[in-house]
Amino acid sequence: MTSGLLSAAVAAGAVSFLSPCIVPMLTAYLTLLTGLSSKELAAVAGARQA
């Protein structure tokens, strides 16, 4: 694979990840990765802000 094609693929992946459509999926993705429920994730985020 040439470096130009690799750069284009990485750029396309970054653009697709940063699109607004991914925002609602972040909670599900973090839940899947961490094994915590959305309420537990919110509690952890709240504890860090305090």
Secondary structure, 3 states (H helix, E strand, C coil): CCHHHHHHHHHHHHHHHCCHHHHHHHHHHHHHHHCCCHHHHHHHHHHHHC
